[in-house]
Amino acid sequence: MAPAPQAAAGWSDEKIKAAAERTRDICSAGIRKQMKWQPSCKKGSAKWAYEGSVAHPDVFYTAFALEKPEGKKKAWKLKTLTVSELENFTGPIEASIRYGSLQLTGGTVRVNWNADDLTYKLAGSYGL
């Protein structure tokens, strides 16, 4: 897990944690909303992608427990999380279908981060 973020100007630790929790909830709901039945769900290869933005970089790093670049170190642009790591932060992500439920598959979730625009993109696959 990443160390606790330092409070930035105008952003208290409590405000950052609350915004991170909201970000995780919104992200989870957005992913769940995309999980619809498709024939590729049988193989677990149906794709989903979620794009979001945050008001402060610390909110993003706290929401997904990622390390923040220190000092003059350049911010990373692409990380890979395991599905279980993502679900540790967001809770289980499942969508109910007629005779079962869809869940995240594939071993990993790609996380793209644009520090200039404060936007991020999560992408992965889902299926039975």
C-alpha beads as a LAMMPS data file, in Angstrom:
LAMMPS data file: protein, C-alpha beads

128 atoms
127 bonds

1 atom types
1 bond types

-500.0 500.0 xlo xhi
-500.0 500.0 ylo yhi
-500.0 500.0 zlo zhi

Masses

1 110.0

Atoms # bond

1 1 1 0.000 0.000 0.000
2 1 1 1.129 3.541 -0.675
3 1 1 1.964 5.815 2.230
4 1 1 -0.717 8.206 3.467
5 1 1 -0.823 11.357 1.318
6 1 1 0.346 14.642 2.750
7 1 1 -2.352 17.293 2.891
8 1 1 -2.051 19.699 -0.044
9 1 1 -2.968 23.368 0.041
10 1 1 -6.701 23.546 0.768
11 1 1 -7.061 19.757 0.888
12 1 1 -7.158 18.133 4.302
13 1 1 -6.496 14.415 4.731
14 1 1 -10.188 13.884 5.531
15 1 1 -11.298 15.718 2.387
16 1 1 -8.872 13.690 0.247
17 1 1 -10.064 10.400 1.782
18 1 1 -13.732 11.337 1.305
19 1 1 -13.137 12.313 -2.330
20 1 1 -11.178 9.076 -2.896
21 1 1 -14.062 7.023 -1.491
22 1 1 -16.527 8.835 -3.790
23 1 1 -14.187 8.271 -6.741
24 1 1 -14.038 4.524 -6.019
25 1 1 -17.836 4.297 -5.708
26 1 1 -18.443 6.207 -8.951
27 1 1 -15.811 4.139 -10.756
28 1 1 -17.339 0.876 -9.556
29 1 1 -20.820 1.973 -10.662
30 1 1 -19.499 3.088 -14.062
31 1 1 -17.803 -0.252 -14.678
32 1 1 -20.874 -2.189 -13.525
33 1 1 -23.077 -0.143 -15.874
34 1 1 -20.983 -1.248 -18.873
35 1 1 -21.240 -4.940 -18.028
36 1 1 -23.949 -6.168 -20.416
37 1 1 -24.400 -9.622 -21.881
38 1 1 -22.495 -10.242 -25.122
39 1 1 -21.541 -13.523 -26.796
40 1 1 -17.893 -12.861 -25.856
41 1 1 -18.924 -13.050 -22.180
42 1 1 -18.921 -16.856 -22.497
43 1 1 -15.149 -16.754 -22.980
44 1 1 -14.626 -13.960 -20.436
45 1 1 -13.253 -11.639 -23.084
46 1 1 -15.850 -8.845 -23.224
47 1 1 -14.091 -5.489 -22.784
48 1 1 -14.886 -2.536 -20.555
49 1 1 -13.176 0.846 -20.161
50 1 1 -13.935 3.589 -17.663
51 1 1 -12.649 7.165 -17.854
52 1 1 -12.806 9.599 -14.979
53 1 1 -11.248 12.727 -13.575
54 1 1 -10.314 13.942 -10.124
55 1 1 -9.972 17.402 -8.612
56 1 1 -6.563 16.744 -7.024
57 1 1 -3.809 14.190 -7.781
58 1 1 -3.740 12.961 -4.166
59 1 1 -7.362 11.841 -4.566
60 1 1 -6.353 9.503 -7.403
61 1 1 -3.297 8.112 -5.612
62 1 1 -5.340 7.535 -2.442
63 1 1 -8.340 6.003 -4.244
64 1 1 -6.275 3.213 -5.784
65 1 1 -3.429 3.095 -3.215
66 1 1 -0.798 3.871 -5.831
67 1 1 2.593 5.383 -5.113
68 1 1 2.933 9.094 -5.723
69 1 1 6.082 10.289 -7.529
70 1 1 8.345 12.103 -5.084
71 1 1 10.270 15.297 -5.819
72 1 1 11.192 15.839 -9.454
73 1 1 10.475 12.259 -10.401
74 1 1 8.299 12.074 -13.510
75 1 1 4.736 10.833 -12.967
76 1 1 3.972 7.401 -14.409
77 1 1 1.415 7.039 -17.192
78 1 1 0.508 3.342 -17.157
79 1 1 0.193 0.816 -14.336
80 1 1 -1.299 -2.632 -14.110
81 1 1 -3.407 -3.772 -11.166
82 1 1 -4.688 -7.265 -10.581
83 1 1 -8.453 -7.705 -10.526
84 1 1 -8.297 -8.617 -6.834
85 1 1 -6.346 -5.414 -6.035
86 1 1 -8.984 -3.313 -7.802
87 1 1 -11.798 -5.136 -6.000
88 1 1 -10.028 -4.574 -2.655
89 1 1 -10.514 -0.833 -3.223
90 1 1 -13.931 -0.810 -4.907
91 1 1 -15.559 -3.906 -3.476
92 1 1 -16.763 -6.770 -5.680
93 1 1 -17.816 -5.655 -9.147
94 1 1 -20.570 -7.899 -10.516
95 1 1 -23.559 -7.401 -12.780
96 1 1 -26.611 -9.626 -12.588
97 1 1 -27.892 -11.205 -15.785
98 1 1 -30.832 -13.503 -16.394
99 1 1 -29.293 -16.824 -15.299
100 1 1 -26.138 -15.782 -13.478
101 1 1 -23.802 -12.875 -13.002
102 1 1 -20.960 -11.234 -14.879
103 1 1 -17.705 -10.416 -13.124
104 1 1 -14.276 -9.042 -13.933
105 1 1 -12.035 -11.605 -15.630
106 1 1 -8.555 -11.623 -17.101
107 1 1 -5.841 -11.260 -14.501
108 1 1 -5.218 -7.538 -14.780
109 1 1 -6.726 -4.076 -15.091
110 1 1 -4.813 -1.341 -16.931
111 1 1 -4.649 2.061 -15.249
112 1 1 -3.698 5.049 -17.426
113 1 1 -3.008 8.324 -15.588
114 1 1 -2.655 11.785 -17.130
115 1 1 -1.240 14.027 -14.394
116 1 1 -1.567 17.168 -16.542
117 1 1 -5.337 16.844 -17.039
118 1 1 -5.985 14.901 -13.793
119 1 1 -7.786 12.212 -15.776
120 1 1 -7.512 8.442 -15.570
121 1 1 -8.711 5.451 -17.545
122 1 1 -9.274 1.910 -16.309
123 1 1 -9.648 -0.941 -18.788
124 1 1 -10.124 -4.680 -18.491
125 1 1 -12.365 -7.583 -19.401
126 1 1 -15.405 -9.319 -17.942
127 1 1 -17.442 -12.445 -18.439
128 1 1 -19.127 -15.387 -16.731

Bonds

1 1 1 2
2 1 2 3
3 1 3 4
4 1 4 5
5 1 5 6
6 1 6 7
7 1 7 8
8 1 8 9
9 1 9 10
10 1 10 11
11 1 11 12
12 1 12 13
13 1 13 14
14 1 14 15
15 1 15 16
16 1 16 17
17 1 17 18
18 1 18 19
19 1 19 20
20 1 20 21
21 1 21 22
22 1 22 23
23 1 23 24
24 1 24 25
25 1 25 26
26 1 26 27
27 1 27 28
28 1 28 29
29 1 29 30
30 1 30 31
31 1 31 32
32 1 32 33
33 1 33 34
34 1 34 35
35 1 35 36
36 1 36 37
37 1 37 38
38 1 38 39
39 1 39 40
40 1 40 41
41 1 41 42
42 1 42 43
43 1 43 44
44 1 44 45
45 1 45 46
46 1 46 47
47 1 47 48
48 1 48 49
49 1 49 50
50 1 50 51
51 1 51 52
52 1 52 53
53 1 53 54
54 1 54 55
55 1 55 56
56 1 56 57
57 1 57 58
58 1 58 59
59 1 59 60
60 1 60 61
61 1 61 62
62 1 62 63
63 1 63 64
64 1 64 65
65 1 65 66
66 1 66 67
67 1 67 68
68 1 68 69
69 1 69 70
70 1 70 71
71 1 71 72
72 1 72 73
73 1 73 74
74 1 74 75
75 1 75 76
76 1 76 77
77 1 77 78
78 1 78 79
79 1 79 80
80 1 80 81
81 1 81 82
82 1 82 83
83 1 83 84
84 1 84 85
85 1 85 86
86 1 86 87
87 1 87 88
88 1 88 89
89 1 89 90
90 1 90 91
91 1 91 92
92 1 92 93
93 1 93 94
94 1 94 95
95 1 95 96
96 1 96 97
97 1 97 98
98 1 98 99
99 1 99 100
100 1 100 101
101 1 101 102
102 1 102 103
103 1 103 104
104 1 104 105
105 1 105 106
106 1 106 107
107 1 107 108
108 1 108 109
109 1 109 110
110 1 110 111
111 1 111 112
112 1 112 113
113 1 113 114
114 1 114 115
115 1 115 116
116 1 116 117
117 1 117 118
118 1 118 119
119 1 119 120
120 1 120 121
121 1 121 122
122 1 122 123
123 1 123 124
124 1 124 125
125 1 125 126
126 1 126 127
127 1 127 128
